[in-house]
C-alpha cells in the first residue's frame, strides 16, 4: 500500500496544491476541504489512477466518503487491484 500512497502523494505534488510534507500530514483529511484539489483536477486524478493502476471506479466507490482522502483512496485502489492490506 505504501507504493500506492507514494504514487498519490507524488501526483498531488506534481498536479495539485500542496507539498509532500503537508500532504503526508493530512492523508486522512478531505483533499477538497484542504484545498489540495478542485473538481476539474479531480477528473484528471481519476483518469490517471485508472490508467496507471489498470482499474475502474464505479459510482458506489465515488460515493464512499473515504474516496476524498489520500489514505482512503489508496485503500480503495489496493482493494480494486486485489492487494488487500498489502
C-alpha positions as CSV (number, residue, x, y, z in Angstrom):
1,X,0.0,0.0,0.0
2,X,2.9,2.3,0.6
3,X,3.8,2.3,-3.1
4,X,0.2,3.4,-3.9
5,X,0.3,6.2,-1.2
6,X,3.6,7.4,-2.6
7,X,2.2,7.5,-6.1
8,X,-0.8,9.5,-4.9
9,X,1.4,11.9,-2.9
10,X,3.6,12.5,-5.9
11,X,0.6,13.1,-8.1
12,X,-0.7,15.7,-5.8
13,X,2.7,17.4,-5.5
14,X,3.0,17.5,-9.3
15,X,-0.6,18.4,-10.2
16,X,-2.3,20.0,-7.3
17,X,-1.8,22.3,-4.4
18,X,0.3,21.1,-1.6
19,X,3.8,20.0,-0.7
20,X,4.8,16.5,0.2
21,X,5.1,17.1,4.0
22,X,1.7,18.8,4.2
23,X,0.1,16.0,2.1
24,X,1.6,13.3,4.3
25,X,0.4,15.0,7.5
26,X,-3.1,15.3,6.1
27,X,-3.6,11.9,4.4
28,X,-6.8,11.2,6.3
29,X,-8.2,14.7,5.6
30,X,-10.6,15.5,2.8
31,X,-8.4,16.8,0.0
32,X,-11.2,19.0,-1.4
33,X,-11.8,20.7,2.0
34,X,-8.0,21.2,2.4
35,X,-7.8,22.9,-1.0
36,X,-5.4,20.4,-2.4
37,X,-7.6,19.7,-5.4
38,X,-10.7,21.1,-7.2
39,X,-13.3,19.2,-9.3
40,X,-11.5,19.7,-12.6
41,X,-8.2,18.4,-11.3
42,X,-10.1,15.5,-9.7
43,X,-11.1,14.3,-13.1
44,X,-7.5,14.2,-14.2
45,X,-6.6,12.4,-11.0
46,X,-9.2,9.7,-11.5
47,X,-8.2,9.2,-15.2
48,X,-4.5,8.8,-14.3
49,X,-5.3,6.4,-11.4
50,X,-7.4,4.2,-13.7
51,X,-4.7,4.2,-16.4
52,X,-1.7,3.8,-14.1
53,X,-3.2,1.0,-11.9
54,X,-5.4,-0.6,-14.6
55,X,-8.6,-0.3,-12.5
56,X,-12.0,1.3,-12.9
57,X,-14.1,3.1,-10.3
58,X,-17.8,2.7,-10.1
59,X,-20.5,5.1,-8.8
60,X,-20.6,3.4,-5.4
61,X,-16.9,4.0,-4.9
62,X,-17.3,7.6,-5.8
63,X,-20.0,8.0,-3.2
64,X,-17.7,6.5,-0.5
65,X,-16.5,9.2,1.9
66,X,-13.1,7.7,2.1
67,X,-12.6,8.4,-1.6
68,X,-12.0,12.0,-0.7
69,X,-8.8,11.3,1.4
70,X,-5.4,10.2,0.1
71,X,-5.4,7.3,2.6
72,X,-8.9,6.2,1.7
73,X,-8.2,6.4,-2.0
74,X,-5.0,4.3,-1.6
75,X,-7.0,1.6,0.3
76,X,-9.7,1.6,-2.5
77,X,-7.1,1.3,-5.2
78,X,-5.4,-1.6,-3.4
79,X,-8.8,-3.3,-2.9
80,X,-9.6,-2.9,-6.6
81,X,-6.2,-4.3,-7.5
82,X,-6.7,-7.2,-5.2
83,X,-3.9,-6.3,-2.8
84,X,-6.0,-6.1,0.4
85,X,-3.7,-4.8,3.1
86,X,-0.5,-5.4,1.3
